[in-house]
Amino acid sequence: MSEAMALQVRLKQSRVIPLDVELSCHSHEVLCLLGPSGSGKTTVLRAIAGLLRSAEGKVKVNGRTWQDTQQRIFLPPQVRKTGFVFQDHALFPHLSARKNITLAMQHLDADRQVSESERLLSLVNLEGLDRRLPSQLSGGQKQRIALARALARDPEVLLLDEPFSSVDRSTRKKLIRELFQLKQVLDIPVVLVTHDLDEARILADQLSVIHHGKTLAQGTPEDIMNHPPGPEVARLVGHTNLFHAKILEQLPEKQITRLGWHAMTLDAVYCPGIVPGQTVDWLIPPDSIILHRVDRPSRGERENPINGKVLESLVMG
């Protein structure tokens, strides 16, 4: 793990909740943990926060060791400077919005608590709502208060556990946009758990794909989406057009790799490191499919024309 990373995590265990995870994140970056429900994403957040002690592992933040099982180091949750936003807000129902925030500011004097809570309310666009109880706030407003409370601890790491899952689609879009703007001013690593590909594409600087408690890949969303390292990762990031083919020939001078698929010959972008005769997995991204009418054939040069029949059409809006 690179020392330049603000957050470095390595977790491993075989019992209770199996884990084999390695991830890292710079300050100013959002690292999205992407995977289906039950894949271990929330468990990773809990381990970073110190709410779970893995059998083996290391957690380092800004060069400081929070956990190292080999050296028998384990800082308790109250010592770790993490901000944690849960799926269900976890606000105190009898406290106002402001008091929910200032509860996390016991390290500041009373005057500083007032000024800092005002700054955070402004940061999450909730000025004027500081005296309202959680029952008087909408789902989106509750989530903003939960985010402000997480930031009130002056955290070194911000952990977000599917923070948009409990709000409607319109509010979700607004919160995603606000979080995108907020990450520009945060000088800390942000770890966001999601199973929503659109959230990951918009917010992630780094994407870590996790399945059955294991890290399958980490990289930029563009790299993971466009060049998944294997068919399992491809399926987890939403690709459905996955096929097998045989390499027919390599044409580096033309930057072409030629595939044999059923009775057809297809030209793909040149992929070095594979040899003729080798069987490979390949995919077609949905946005790479172009439909042409029979009486208006394509005149594109780097296309693979295939005749077919549309059997079903589903309106998606």
C-alpha positions in Angstrom: 0.0 0.0 0.0 1.4 3.4 -1.0 2.4 5.7 1.8 1.1 8.7 -0.3 -2.5 7.5 0.3 -4.5 9.2 3.0 -6.5 6.0 3.6 -5.0 2.5 3.4 -7.0 -0.6 4.3 -6.2 -4.3 4.3 -8.7 -6.6 6.0 -8.8 -10.4 6.0 -10.7 -13.0 7.9 -12.4 -16.3 7.1 -15.0 -16.7 9.9 -18.2 -14.9 10.8 -18.1 -12.4 7.9 -15.5 -13.5 5.4 -13.2 -10.6 4.2 -10.3 -10.3 1.8 -10.3 -6.6 1.1 -7.6 -4.1 0.1 -8.3 -0.5 -0.8 -6.8 2.9 -0.8 -7.9 6.5 -1.3 -6.3 10.0 -1.5 -7.6 13.1 0.2 -10.1 15.0 -2.0 -11.1 11.6 -3.5 -14.4 9.7 -3.2 -13.8 5.9 -3.2 -17.0 4.0 -4.0 -17.4 0.5 -2.8 -19.7 -1.1 -5.3 -21.3 -4.5 -5.0 -24.6 -6.4 -4.5 -26.3 -6.5 -1.2 -24.5 -8.8 1.3 -21.1 -8.4 -0.4 -19.4 -6.9 2.7 -19.4 -3.2 1.9 -20.9 -2.0 5.1 -18.6 -4.4 7.0 -15.6 -2.6 5.5 -16.9 0.7 6.7 -17.5 -0.7 10.2 -13.9 -2.0 10.3 -12.5 1.4 9.3 -14.6 3.1 12.0 -13.4 0.6 14.6 -16.9 -0.9 15.1 -15.6 -4.2 13.9 -12.2 -5.8 14.6 -11.1 -8.0 11.7 -9.0 -11.2 12.4 -6.2 -9.8 10.3 -5.6 -6.4 8.9 -4.3 -2.9 8.8 -6.0 0.5 8.7 -3.8 3.6 8.3 -5.1 7.1 8.0 -2.7 10.0 7.1 0.2 7.8 8.1 -1.2 7.0 11.5 -2.0 3.3 12.3 -5.5 2.8 13.5 -5.3 -1.0 13.3 -2.5 -3.4 12.8 -3.1 -7.0 14.0 0.6 -7.9 13.7 1.6 -5.1 16.0 -1.5 -5.6 18.2 -2.7 -2.1 17.6 -6.4 -1.3 17.7 -7.7 2.2 18.3 -11.3 2.2 19.7 -14.1 4.0 17.7 -14.2 7.0 20.0 -10.5 7.7 19.3 -10.7 7.4 15.5 -11.7 10.6 13.8 -14.3 9.3 11.5 -17.6 10.8 10.3 -20.2 8.1 9.7 -23.5 8.6 7.8 -25.8 5.7 8.2 -28.6 4.6 5.9 -31.4 5.4 8.4 -29.9 8.8 9.5 -29.7 7.7 13.2 -30.7 11.2 14.4 -31.8 11.8 18.0 -35.5 12.4 17.7 -35.8 14.6 20.8 -33.0 17.0 19.7 -33.2 19.8 17.2 -31.3 19.8 14.0 -28.6 22.1 15.5 -28.3 20.0 18.7 -27.9 16.9 16.7 -24.9 18.6 15.1 -23.4 20.2 18.2 -23.6 16.8 20.0 -20.6 15.8 18.0 -18.7 19.0 18.9 -17.9 18.3 22.6 -14.3 19.1 21.8 -15.2 22.8 21.1 -16.4 25.5 23.5 -20.0 26.8 23.4 -19.3 29.8 21.2 -17.3 27.7 18.7 -20.1 25.2 18.7 -22.6 27.9 17.6 -20.5 29.3 14.8 -19.3 25.9 13.6 -22.9 24.5 13.5 -24.0 27.5 11.5 -21.2 27.0 9.0 -22.2 23.3 8.6 -25.9 24.1 8.3 -24.9 26.5 5.5 -22.6 23.9 3.9 -25.5 21.4 3.6 -28.0 24.0 2.6 -30.2 24.0 5.7 -30.0 27.5 7.0 -33.0 28.5 9.0 -34.0 24.9 9.9 -31.8 24.6 13.0 -34.6 24.5 15.5 -36.7 21.8 13.8 -36.9 18.3 15.2 -36.1 15.3 12.9 -39.9 14.6 12.7 -40.4 18.0 11.2 -37.8 17.4 8.4 -38.0 15.6 5.1 -36.0 12.6 4.3 -33.5 14.6 2.3 -33.2 17.2 5.1 -32.6 14.5 7.7 -29.8 13.1 5.6 -28.2 16.5 5.3 -28.3 16.9 9.1 -26.7 13.4 9.4 -24.0 14.6 7.0 -23.4 17.8 8.9 -23.1 15.9 12.2 -20.6 13.5 10.6 -18.5 16.5 9.5 -18.9 18.1 13.0 -16.3 15.7 14.4 -13.7 17.3 12.1 -13.1 13.8 10.7 -10.0 12.5 8.9 -12.2 10.0 7.0 -15.9 10.4 5.9 -17.8 7.1 5.7 -21.2 7.1 3.8 -23.3 3.9 4.0 -25.8 4.1 1.1 -26.8 7.6 2.2 -29.4 8.1 -0.6 -31.2 4.8 -0.3 -34.1 6.0 1.9 -35.1 9.0 -0.2 -37.1 9.4 -3.4 -35.5 9.6 -6.8 -35.9 13.4 -7.2 -34.3 14.0 -3.8 -31.6 11.5 -4.5 -30.5 13.4 -7.6 -30.4 16.6 -5.6 -28.3 15.0 -2.8 -25.9 13.5 -5.3 -25.4 16.8 -6.9 -24.8 18.5 -3.5 -22.4 15.8 -2.4 -20.5 16.2 -5.7 -20.1 19.9 -5.0 -19.2 19.2 -1.3 -16.4 16.9 -2.2 -14.6 19.7 -3.9 -14.1 21.5 -0.6 -13.4 18.4 1.6 -9.7 17.7 2.2 -10.3 14.2 3.5 -10.9 10.8 1.8 -14.6 9.8 1.4 -15.7 6.2 1.3 -19.1 5.8 -0.2 -21.0 2.4 -0.1 -23.4 2.0 -3.0 -24.9 -0.6 -5.3 -26.1 2.1 -7.7 -24.0 2.4 -10.9 -25.2 5.9 -11.6 -24.1 7.2 -8.2 -20.7 5.5 -8.7 -20.2 7.1 -12.1 -21.0 10.6 -10.9 -19.3 10.6 -7.6 -16.4 8.2 -7.6 -12.8 9.1 -8.3 -11.9 5.5 -7.5 -14.2 2.5 -7.7 -13.6 -0.7 -5.7 -15.7 -3.7 -6.7 -16.5 -6.0 -3.8 -18.2 -9.4 -3.9 -18.5 -12.1 -1.2 -16.3 -9.9 1.0 -13.4 -9.9 -1.6 -12.0 -7.0 -3.5 -12.2 -7.9 -7.2 -10.9 -4.7 -8.7 -10.1 -1.1 -7.9 -9.5 1.7 -10.4 -11.1 4.7 -12.0 -14.8 4.3 -12.9 -13.9 4.7 -16.6 -11.3 1.9 -16.4 -13.5 -0.5 -14.4 -16.6 0.1 -16.6 -14.8 0.1 -20.0 -12.1 -2.5 -19.2 -13.3 -4.8 -16.5 -10.5 -7.3 -15.5 -12.8 -10.3 -15.8 -16.4 -11.5 -16.5 -17.4 -11.4 -12.8 -16.5 -7.7 -12.5 -18.1 -7.0 -15.9 -21.4 -8.4 -14.6 -21.2 -6.5 -11.3 -20.7 -3.2 -13.1 -23.8 -3.8 -15.2 -22.6 -5.4 -18.4 -25.0 -8.0 -19.8 -23.7 -8.6 -23.3 -20.9 -11.0 -22.3 -19.7 -13.7 -24.8 -16.9 -16.2 -25.5 -14.8 -16.0 -28.7 -11.6 -17.4 -30.2 -8.7 -15.2 -31.2 -8.2 -15.6 -35.0 -5.3 -13.3 -35.5 -3.4 -10.3 -34.2 -2.8 -7.3 -36.5 -0.8 -4.8 -34.5 0.0 -2.7 -37.6 -3.7 -2.1 -38.0 -4.4 -2.0 -34.2 -6.9 -4.8 -34.6 -7.5 -8.1 -32.8 -9.7 -10.4 -34.9 -12.2 -12.6 -33.1 -14.1 -15.7 -34.3 -17.6 -15.7 -32.8 -19.9 -18.5 -34.0 -19.7 -18.2 -37.8 -18.7 -14.5 -37.8 -15.4 -12.7 -37.8 -15.3 -9.5 -35.7 -12.7 -6.8 -35.5 -11.9 -5.5 -31.9 -9.5 -2.9 -30.7 -6.0 -4.4 -30.6 -5.3 -6.3 -27.3 -1.7 -7.3 -26.9 -0.7 -10.2 -24.8 -3.2 -12.8 -26.2 -2.4 -15.2 -29.0 -4.3 -16.8 -31.9 -6.3 -19.8 -30.9 -6.8 -18.5 -27.3 -10.4 -18.4 -26.0 -11.4 -15.1 -24.4 -14.3 -13.4 -22.8 -15.5 -10.2 -24.5 -18.3 -7.8 -24.2 -20.3 -5.2 -26.1 -21.2 -2.1 -24.0 -24.8 -1.2 -24.6 -23.9 2.3 -25.9 -21.7 0.7 -28.5 -24.6 -0.9 -30.3 -25.9 0.9 -33.3 -29.1 -0.2 -35.0 -29.4 0.3 -38.8 -32.4 -0.2 -41.1 -31.8 -2.8 -43.8 -32.4 -0.2 -46.6 -30.0 2.2 -44.9 -26.8 0.3 -44.3 -24.0 1.7 -42.2 -21.0 3.3 -43.9 -18.8 3.3 -40.8 -15.4 1.8 -41.2 -14.7 0.2 -37.7 -18.0 -1.5 -37.2 -19.0 -5.2 -37.2 -22.2 -5.5 -39.1 -24.4 -8.3 -37.9 -27.9 -9.1 -39.2 -30.6 -9.9 -36.7 -34.2 -9.7 -35.8 -35.6 -7.6 -32.9 -37.7 -10.1 -30.8 -38.7 -7.8 -28.0 -38.7 -4.1 -27.2 -39.1 -2.8 -23.6 -39.8 1.0 -23.2 -37.4 2.3 -20.5 -38.4 6.0 -20.8 
